[in-house]
Amino acid sequence: MSTQTHSEGDTIPPYRQRLLRTLASFDGPVTVDRLADYFAASEPSIEPHADWATVHQQLHEVDFPALDSGGMIHFDRKRGLVDLTREGQIVSSPLSVAVESDGDAPRPKVWRRRYTLTTALAVVLFASVAVGQTSSVAAGTLTVTLFGLVGAVQMISS
């Protein structure tokens, strides 16, 4: 599994990437208790064979402060609430798992650009169908092929 870095270049370990993805699955702030419930029951790789109290302490004292100082989350220690920041949302998004060949740094903006360009090309193809320059079958086939290739490259590189 690849290790991601965020914009400041700090490495985000894979289990903290899973923390961010789990946070992204909730709608709004989540209590540390609720996350400890989840990870104690289903995520042995965070703290192998750990009980709830150990997982809670690891999250509260180590992982969440580190992710908070890195700008990935907002951690309210007094209230025991955790919420993703905008940067954390970007890193936890499915597009952020794409990895470029120049290292393990995620490049979500690169993948967004690639999909945007592919979409723009599809619009041009279908516009050429509208003016009678291209057959609809050819435009559809090219569009599906382009999105398939971009998706395959993204999967292979992650």
N, C-alpha and C positions, 0 to 999 in steps of 0.2 A: 504494500500500500504506500502511496506517495505521501510525503510530508509537504504541507502547504506553507507558504509564507504570505503575510499580508503586506500592505503597502510600505511599511517601515522595514521589511525584510526579516522580521523575527519569524522563526519557525514555529508552526503550530503542529504539535504532535497529533498523530492520527486519532487518539482517544479524545482529545479536545476538539478535533474536527467533528467527531460524533456528538460531543456535547452541544456544539453549535447547531448541528443539524437537528438534534432533538429539541433544542430550544425553538428552532424555526418551525417545528411542527405544532407548537402551542400558539394560541391566539392571545398575545399580550404577555405581561409579566407572569412568572411562575415562581412558586415558593421553592426554596432549597429543599424543604421536606418532601415535596411532591417529586422533585427530581431525584432525591436520594431513594425514595420508594421505587421509582422506575429503574434506576441503575443498580440498586442492590438486588432487584429481582431479575434483571434481564441483561446486564452488561458486565460479565465477569472480567473483561479485559481492563476495565478501569482500575479495579482493585481485586485481584483474584481471591475468591473465597472469603470476601469481606462481608461483615454484617452491616446492617443499616447504619449504625453509629459511625463505623469506620468510613463508609462511603460518604455520609453526611459531613464528617469532619474533613475528609479529603476535598470535597467540593467547596465547602465553606471557607476553609483555611488556606487551600493551595490553588485549586483550579480556577475558581471564580475570581479571586483577587488577581491572578495572573492574566486572565482573559479581560478583566476590567481595566487593568493597567495597559493592556495592549489595544484598548479601544474596541474590542469585539463585543463586549456586553456592558450593560450598566448593572452593577451589583450594589444593591442597597443592603448593607450588612445589618443595620438595625432592624429593618422590617423583614429581612430574609427573602428578598425578592430579586429575581434575575430577569433581565430582558435584553434582547439583541439590540445592538446599535445598527446603524446603517451599514457600517463596515462588516459587522458580524453577519448581517443578512446577505451581503454580497458573497462573503467567504462560504457561507452555508448553502448557497444556492446550487442547484444541479450543474449549472454552467461552470462553476468555479472548480470543479474537479478536473477540468481540462488542464493538462500539463504540457508546456512547451519543451522543445528539445534542448533548450539552453539551461536546463536545470529543473528543479522541482518547484519553481515559483508558479503559482496559478496565474493565469492570464484571462480572467473572465471577460475583460473588455475586448480582447482579441477575438474570443468566440462570439461575443455579441456582434462585433463588426462583421465577422464572417457570415453569420446568419442574416444580418441586415443586408449585406451585399448579395447574398443568394436570393433573398426575398425581392430585392430591387431588380435583379436579373430576371426573376420569374415574372414580375410586373411588365418588364420590357418585352419578354416573350409573348405574354398574353395580349399586350397592346399590339404587337405585330400580327397576332391572330385577328384582332378586331379590324385592322386595316387591310387584311387579306394577304399579308406577306408570308405568313407561316401557317401550316396546318395546325389545328387544335391538338391532334394526336402527337405531333412532334413537340409542340410546346409543353404539353402535359408530361410527356416522357422525359424531356430535358429537365423540367422542374423537379420531378420526382427523383431523377438520377442525381441532380445537384445536391438536393437536400440529403439524399442517402449517402453520397460521398462525404459531405461535410460532417454528418453524424457519425459515419464510420471512422473518419480521421479523428474526431473528438474522442470516441470510445477507445480507439487503439492507443492514443496518446495519454489516456488517463490511467 
